[in-house]
């Protein structure tokens, strides 16, 4: 199997008109929705937004990037060669750019695997690292949702859409359980006759089976890291998401709103989950409408529109602006190191046991 390091670099630079139009629409949609929902009063709220709160939001966003970079270094554990904080931050920002610039965030994992492969980490091991990253996030959200749902049941809270919150918890638990069962039962599924994938050739099925089993083994290796390392990863995950999901609360405070931090947390989580169904990059449209609709019962329309606009500028547009230089830089390096697109592709080195 060829390494990502020998992949054709044209994919990094191939921007079709439809993709460009979708990104432009994703960038401009928050402005359109702000004018539609809040009108001129919303723009007045945006102009009067306190500079101190805006600077605090920028600081939290930068801190979140560095926390994720530190977590990536812990997950790799030296398997991708020497990786300092600056290098990990570059990988983090480039991956986040691809995540925000593609529908459903599909470009984020692919970019991460390519960049790790450039550092000598095979795709199967890179996939295991990515799954651990997603598992830490899932564990955090399950813990938060469980605690918040219990809080809503045992105390007198005045939150709208409580049934929606409980349904979201059930959905996340079901997804996490399904993924865990698939990984645990992977060898048995590959041996089962009904999962033979007969439309593929025998060689392709064998390569797929070897890749899946290698991924499972690398996942076990990652999970066998020292308990202190795993605890540090969970601590960094918790700190990252608590800060990241405080951005909307700060935006609401800046426009003069009065909403509990807990509700802004749930609002972002549910809206961002729904935004995965959007065909636009970054879940544009679905994210703004979802957050706005959950804030409207608790604040005025112009306040909600202004808060959503500022929140998206920090949590989406800033990620694109900060990650684009790193993405282009890594892409240019890959383009220079790779052989000519029309020339022969060198054979991958065989790995000896």
Residue pairs with C-beta under 8 A, 6 or more apart in sequence:
1 207
1 211
1 348
2 345
2 348
3 117
3 122
3 123
3 348
4 113
4 114
4 117
4 118
4 123
5 117
5 118
5 337
5 338
6 338
6 339
6 345
6 346
6 348
7 114
7 338
8 338
8 341
9 331
9 334
9 335
9 338
9 341
10 341
12 331
12 334
12 335
13 331
13 335
22 103
22 279
22 280
22 281
23 101
23 281
25 280
25 284
26 280
26 281
26 282
26 284
26 285
27 284
27 317
27 320
29 280
29 284
29 285
29 288
30 284
30 288
30 308
30 309
30 312
30 313
30 316
31 309
33 285
33 288
33 289
33 292
33 305
33 308
33 309
34 42
34 43
34 46
34 305
34 306
34 308
34 309
35 42
35 43
37 292
37 301
37 302
37 304
37 305
38 45
38 301
38 302
38 303
38 304
38 305
38 306
39 302
41 302
42 301
42 302
42 303
42 305
42 306
42 309
43 306
44 302
45 255
45 256
45 302
45 303
45 305
45 306
46 255
46 306
46 309
46 310
49 254
49 255
49 306
49 310
50 254
53 250
53 251
53 253
53 254
54 254
54 310
56 250
57 247
57 250
57 251
57 310
57 314
58 314
58 318
60 243
60 244
60 246
60 247
60 250
61 244
61 247
61 314
61 315
61 318
61 319
63 243
64 240
64 243
64 244
65 89
65 92
65 93
65 96
65 322
66 85
66 89
67 236
67 239
67 240
67 243
68 92
68 236
68 240
69 85
69 88
69 89
69 91
69 92
70 85
70 88
70 236
71 133
71 136
71 233
71 236
71 237
71 240
72 83
72 88
72 91
72 92
72 129
72 133
73 83
73 85
73 88
74 225
74 229
74 232
74 233
74 236
75 129
75 132
75 133
75 222
75 233
76 83
76 116
76 121
76 129
77 222
77 225
77 229
79 121
79 125
80 116
80 119
80 120
80 121
81 119
81 120
83 119
90 326
90 329
90 330
91 112
91 115
91 116
91 326
93 319
93 322
93 323
93 326
93 327
94 111
94 115
94 323
94 326
94 327
94 329
94 330
95 108
95 109
95 111
95 112
95 115
95 323
96 108
96 319
96 322
96 323
97 111
97 319
97 320
97 322
97 323
97 324
97 326
97 327
98 107
98 108
98 110
98 111
98 323
98 327
99 105
99 107
99 108
99 111
99 319
100 281
100 282
100 316
100 319
100 320
100 323
101 107
101 281
101 282
101 320
102 108
102 281
103 278
103 279
103 280
103 281
104 276
104 278
104 283
105 276
105 282
109 130
111 327
112 126
112 130
113 123
113 126
113 127
113 130
114 334
115 330
116 125
116 126
116 129
117 123
117 126
118 330
118 333
118 334
121 129
122 214
123 211
124 211
124 214
124 215
124 218
125 214
125 215
125 218
127 215
127 218
128 215
128 218
128 219
128 221
128 222
129 218
129 222
131 183
131 215
131 219
132 219
132 222
132 223
132 233
136 233
136 234
136 237
137 237
137 241
138 172
138 175
138 176
139 234
139 237
140 234
140 237
140 238
140 241
141 172
141 241
141 269
142 169
142 172
142 173
142 176
144 241
144 265
144 269
145 165
145 168
145 169
145 172
145 269
146 169
148 165
148 262
148 265
148 266
149 165
149 166
149 169
151 157
151 262
152 159
152 162
152 165
152 166
159 165
159 260
159 262
159 263
159 266
160 294
160 297
160 298
161 294
164 270
165 266
165 270
168 269
168 270
168 273
182 189
183 216
183 219
186 212
186 213
186 216
187 213
187 216
189 195
190 209
190 212
190 213
196 205
197 205
197 208
200 208
223 230
244 315
245 264
245 265
245 268
245 269
246 261
246 264
247 311
247 314
247 315
248 264
248 267
248 268
248 291
248 307
248 311
248 315
249 259
249 261
249 264
249 265
251 306
251 307
251 308
251 310
251 311
251 314
252 258
252 259
252 264
252 295
252 299
252 303
252 307
254 307
254 310
255 303
255 306
255 307
255 310
256 303
257 295
257 298
257 299
257 303
257 304
257 307
258 298
258 299
259 295
259 298
259 299
263 294
263 298
264 295
266 294
267 290
267 291
267 294
267 295
268 291
270 290
270 294
271 286
271 287
271 290
271 291
271 294
272 283
272 287
272 290
274 283
274 286
274 287
274 290
275 282
275 283
275 284
275 285
275 286
275 287
275 290
276 283
277 283
277 286
278 284
278 285
278 286
278 287
280 286
282 316
282 320
284 316
287 312
287 316
288 308
288 312
291 308
291 311
292 304
292 305
292 308
295 304
295 307
295 308
296 304
299 307
339 345
339 346
